[in-house]
Amino acid sequence: MAANKPPEIVTACRKAHFNATHRLHNPNWDDDKNEKVFGKCNNENYHGHNYNLVVRVTGPVDPETGYVIDLKELNDIIREHIIERYDHKNLYLDVADFKDLNPSAENIAIRIWHILKELIDPRFDLKIELYETERNFVEYGGPAKA
C-alpha cells in the first residue's frame, strides 16, 4: 500500500421521518396574492405532510472504525435536534425557527442543515434531502460559495 494514498471518501446516509403541519403564507401580501401564489398550501387552517428526511454525511473513512460517521450517533443527533423539534408540530405556530420564515420545504431543509452542521464534525460535507411528498423534495448542501 502506498504511503501517500489519498483517503477513501464515502457518503453515509441516515433516513428519518416526521409529521408536521404548516401554512405557506406571506404576511406582507393580501389574501388574493397569497392564494394565487400558494394555492391550497395557504389554507388558513393549515395542512400537513409526512416528511421524509435523508441526511448525507460525506468524508474520509476512518481506518480504525471503517466508518465515515457512526450512524447510531447520527441517528441520535437527528432524533434529538430535528425530530423532537418538528415532529407533530405546527411549524408556523409551534416552532420558533419559522416565526419570521415561511416554512416551505426549502426553508425547512436549510434550517435542518444549519442545525446539524453545528453538531457534526466540520471536516464532513453535509447534504439534506427533504421529501414533502413522494414526488416533491428538495436538496440543500449549504450556502453558496462566494
N, C-alpha and C positions, 0 to 999 in steps of 0.2 A: 504494500500500500504506500502511495506517495505521501510524503510528509506534508506537502503543500496542497493536498487535495481540498477543494472547496467543500464547505458543509452541504449536506443534502437538505434541501428546502422542501417542506411539506405543508399542506394546509389541513389542519384538523378542524372538524366541524361538529357543532352541537346544535340539535334542534330543541325548540321549546314551544310552548303553546300558552296563550292567554286569551281570555274573553273580555271584551270591553265595549262600552258604548261611547259614542261621540256625536257631535254635530259639526258639520263644516259650515262656518258662518264668519263673515267679516263684519264686525260691529260698525265699521266706517261706511258700509253700504246700506242702501234701503232694502226693504224686503224683496222688491222686484228683482233687483240685481243679484241678491243672494240666491233667490230661486232660480234665476236664469243660469248662473254660474255653477251652483252646487246641486240643483235639482232635488231629488229625494234625500240626498245627504244633508240638506239644510232643514230637515224636519225638526220643528221646534220641540218635539217630544223625544228627539234623539233616535238613534238606530245603533245596532250592534254588529260586531264582527267576531269571528273565531280566528284570531290572528295566529299565524304560524311564523315562528322566528327561526332563522338559521344564523348562527354566529360562526364566522370563519376566522381562524387564527393561523397566520402563516409565519413560519420561521424555521430555523435550523433544528434538526432532530438532535436531541441531547444524547451523546454517545453512552451515557451511563444508564438512562432510563429507557431510551428508544422512543421517547415522547417528544412532540413539539411542546405540548402543554398537557397537563394531567386533566383529562376530560371530566373526571369527577369533581375536581376543583373548579373547572369552568362551569359545570352544571350548578354547583353551589353558588357561585357568583351570580349567574343568571337568575337563579331562583330567588336569592335574597334581594338583589338590587333591581331586577326588572319585573319578574313575575309577581312578587309580593307588592310591588309598587303599582302595577297596572291591571292585574287580573281582577275581574268582576268590579271594575270601577267605571264611573262615567268620567272619561278623560277630560271633558270640557269643564266639569264641575268639581270633581274629586281630586284631581292631580295638579299640584302646583306647577308642574312643568309646562302646562298648557293654559295657564291663567291668561297670558297675553300672546299665545301662539296657537294658531289654528291646528287642531290635532289630525292633520292629514297623514296618510301613510308615510309620506316623505318626511314630515316633521317628526313623527314618532321614531322612524328609523334613525334620523340624525340625533335625536335625543338619546336613544339607546346607545348609539355608537359613542357619544361623549361620556355617558355614564360608565360604560365598560372600558373605554380607553384609559380612564383614570385608575382602573383596578387591575389591569392586565399589564404584564411586563412590557415596557415601551419598545423593546427590541422587536416585538412582533408586529406584523401588519394585521389590521383588523378590518373585517368587512361584515356588514349586516345585510341580510335579506329578510324582508318583512312581507309576508303574504297576507293581504287583507281578505282576499278570496282565493279560490283555486287558480283563477286566471289573472288576477290583478296583484302585482307585487312590485316592490321597489328594492333597490340595492344602494348601499351607501358605504363608501370606503374612506371617509374622512374629507376634510376641507381640501379644496383645490390648491395645488402647489403654485406659488407665485412665480 
